[in-house]
Amino acid sequence: MKQKRKIIEIDEEKCTGCGQCVIGCAEGAMAIVDGKAKVISDNLCDGLGACIGECPEDALQIVEREAEAYDEEAVEAHLATREDQPKSPEKSIACGCPSAQIQSFGPCPSTQIKTQPAGDQASALSHWPVQIRLIPPHAPFLKGADLLVVADCVPVAFPSLHQELLQGKAIMIGCPKFDDADEYVAKFAAIFETSGIKSLTTVVMEVPCCSALPMMVRKGREKAGSQMPINQIVVSTRGQILEERRVA
């Protein structure tokens, strides 16, 4: 059913077919066709504009026009189809960034992690991608998940992240200083509305700019009308947990 809504429009004269917008579109709505970026189908485009910031030619804009309604089920089916198809390197570049391909894989058992020699610890990561901007709200690994939202400096400073915090959780990583705050708020709101998150933990550094990440999560929670409590952890630049508290 068509409705008047926001959607991406591409200026083909400016578009060089670089494919950066394809990488920025977590829903897989963009592709390079005959050397130009195209919206594959209106119902795959959520109109939020995550792809716009990736365009070096300023060829993308959000417009309001009659279009098919955004369909999360169609997006999920589309992404699943892409995941099932074998991809040559050339096809991967043309159709989307392999780094944004949704993958779920069982985390390493905790017994295996504990028996690994020091310095050779196994990963507790259960999915890919991990960047906030690359994860669609309907990603299968978010359904009913215990979610860990982490500032991207934390894994560098806190070496035992996998063993102490990540096991059994889905993780989303981003930089609250350099990334788009409004985009994050909208993404978290959509996740709270659709994914049935069971628990939420934010982990940030002690530096001032990191405090914006929990705020974005809280705003997304409020926008979705959720009252889920948030566990908030602050890590020092020397890799120690300084504070752990529950935010109503």
C-alpha positions in Angstrom: 0.0 0.0 0.0 1.3 3.4 -1.0 1.5 6.3 1.4 3.2 9.7 1.5 6.4 9.2 3.5 10.1 10.0 3.6 12.4 8.0 1.2 15.8 8.3 -0.4 16.1 10.0 -3.8 19.3 9.7 -5.9 20.6 12.3 -8.3 22.0 10.1 -11.1 24.0 13.0 -12.6 26.0 13.4 -9.4 26.2 9.7 -8.6 29.5 8.1 -9.6 28.6 4.5 -8.6 31.2 4.4 -5.8 29.0 2.1 -3.7 29.5 3.9 -0.4 25.8 4.3 0.1 25.3 0.6 -0.4 27.6 0.0 2.5 25.7 2.5 4.7 22.3 0.9 4.0 21.8 -1.8 6.7 18.5 -2.8 5.1 20.1 -3.7 1.8 17.8 -1.4 -0.1 20.6 0.1 -2.2 22.5 -1.5 -5.1 24.8 -0.4 -7.9 22.9 -1.0 -11.2 24.6 0.0 -14.5 27.1 2.1 -12.7 24.6 4.1 -10.6 23.1 3.7 -7.2 19.5 2.6 -7.1 16.9 1.9 -4.5 16.0 -1.7 -5.2 12.5 -1.4 -3.9 10.7 1.4 -2.0 9.5 -1.0 0.7 13.1 -1.8 1.7 14.0 1.8 2.3 13.2 3.1 5.8 13.8 6.7 4.8 16.1 7.4 7.8 19.0 8.4 5.5 21.9 6.4 7.0 23.3 6.1 3.5 23.4 9.9 3.0 26.5 10.5 5.1 28.4 7.9 3.0 28.0 9.7 -0.3 31.1 11.8 -1.3 29.2 13.4 -4.2 26.2 14.7 -2.3 24.0 12.7 -4.6 21.5 11.5 -2.0 18.7 13.3 -0.3 15.6 12.5 1.7 12.3 13.5 0.0 8.7 13.0 0.8 6.6 11.3 -1.8 4.1 8.5 -2.5 5.9 5.2 -2.0 5.2 1.7 -0.8 5.2 1.5 3.0 8.4 0.4 4.7 8.1 -3.4 5.3 10.4 -4.9 7.9 9.4 -8.5 7.0 10.3 -7.8 3.4 13.7 -6.4 4.5 14.4 -9.5 6.6 13.5 -11.8 3.8 15.6 -9.8 1.4 18.6 -9.9 3.7 18.1 -13.6 4.3 18.1 -14.2 0.5 21.3 -12.3 0.1 22.9 -14.2 3.0 22.0 -17.5 1.4 23.5 -16.6 -2.0 27.2 -17.4 -2.6 29.0 -14.2 -3.5 32.1 -13.7 -5.5 34.2 -10.7 -4.5 33.0 -8.7 -7.5 29.3 -9.4 -6.7 29.8 -8.5 -3.0 31.2 -5.1 -3.9 28.3 -4.4 -6.4 25.5 -5.5 -4.1 26.7 -4.5 -0.7 29.5 -4.5 1.8 30.4 -7.9 3.1 31.1 -6.2 6.5 27.3 -5.5 6.7 26.2 -9.1 5.9 24.2 -10.4 8.9 25.6 -13.5 10.4 24.7 -15.4 13.6 27.1 -17.9 15.1 27.0 -19.6 18.4 29.4 -18.1 21.0 32.2 -20.2 22.2 31.2 -22.2 25.3 32.3 -20.6 28.6 34.2 -23.7 29.5 36.3 -23.3 26.4 37.0 -19.7 27.2 38.1 -20.5 30.8 40.5 -23.2 29.7 42.3 -21.2 27.0 45.8 -20.1 27.9 46.3 -16.5 28.9 46.7 -14.3 25.8 44.9 -16.9 23.6 41.3 -16.4 24.8 38.4 -17.5 22.6 35.8 -15.0 21.3 32.4 -14.8 22.9 31.0 -12.9 19.9 27.8 -14.5 18.6 27.0 -12.4 15.5 28.1 -10.0 12.8 28.0 -7.0 12.2 28.7 -5.2 15.5 28.6 -1.5 14.5 25.4 0.2 15.6 24.9 1.9 12.2 25.2 -1.4 10.3 22.8 -3.5 12.5 19.1 -3.3 11.3 16.5 -3.2 14.1 15.0 -6.5 12.9 18.4 -8.4 12.9 17.6 -11.9 14.0 20.3 -11.9 16.7 18.5 -9.0 18.5 15.2 -11.0 19.0 14.8 -11.5 22.7 18.4 -10.7 23.3 20.4 -9.5 26.3 21.9 -6.4 24.6 25.3 -4.9 25.3 25.8 -1.4 23.9 29.5 -0.5 24.0 31.5 2.6 23.2 34.1 1.6 20.7 37.1 2.5 22.8 36.1 0.0 25.5 37.3 -3.2 23.9 40.8 -1.7 23.6 41.0 -0.5 27.2 39.1 -3.4 28.8 40.8 -6.7 27.6 38.4 -9.1 29.5 35.3 -7.8 27.8 34.6 -11.2 26.2 35.0 -13.1 29.4 33.3 -10.7 31.8 30.6 -9.0 29.9 29.9 -10.4 26.4 29.1 -14.0 27.0 25.5 -14.8 26.0 24.8 -11.2 24.8 24.3 -9.4 21.5 26.7 -6.5 21.2 26.4 -3.1 19.4 29.4 -0.8 19.2 29.7 2.8 18.2 31.4 6.2 18.9 29.1 8.7 20.7 31.5 11.6 19.7 31.8 11.0 16.0 28.7 9.2 15.0 25.2 10.6 14.3 23.3 11.0 17.6 19.8 11.3 16.0 20.5 8.2 13.9 21.4 6.2 17.0 18.3 7.4 18.9 16.1 6.3 16.1 17.9 3.0 15.8 17.6 2.2 19.5 13.9 3.2 19.5 13.2 0.9 16.6 15.0 -1.9 18.3 13.0 -1.4 21.5 9.8 -1.4 19.5 10.4 -4.5 17.5 13.0 -6.8 19.0 11.8 -7.7 22.5 15.1 -7.0 24.2 15.3 -8.8 27.5 18.0 -6.8 29.2 20.2 -3.8 28.3 23.7 -2.9 29.5 25.7 0.1 28.3 29.5 0.2 28.8 31.4 3.4 28.3 34.8 5.0 29.1 35.3 7.5 31.9 36.1 10.2 29.4 33.4 13.0 29.0 32.4 12.3 25.4 31.4 8.7 26.2 28.6 9.8 28.5 26.5 10.7 25.4 26.1 7.0 24.5 23.9 6.0 27.5 21.9 9.2 26.9 21.2 8.1 23.3 20.1 4.7 24.5 17.8 6.3 27.1 16.3 8.6 24.5 15.6 5.7 22.2 14.0 3.8 25.1 11.8 6.8 25.9 10.9 7.3 22.2 9.8 3.7 22.1 7.7 4.0 25.3 9.8 1.4 27.1 10.6 1.5 30.8 13.3 -1.2 30.7 16.0 -0.5 33.3 19.5 -0.1 32.0 22.7 -1.4 33.6 25.4 1.2 33.2 29.1 0.4 33.4 32.0 2.9 33.3 35.5 1.8 32.5 38.7 3.7 33.3 41.4 4.4 30.7 43.5 1.8 32.5 40.9 -0.9 32.0 39.2 -1.0 35.4 35.5 -1.0 36.1 35.0 2.3 38.0 31.2 2.2 38.4 28.3 -0.1 37.8 24.8 1.0 38.4 21.2 0.4 37.4 19.3 3.3 35.7 15.5 3.2 36.0 
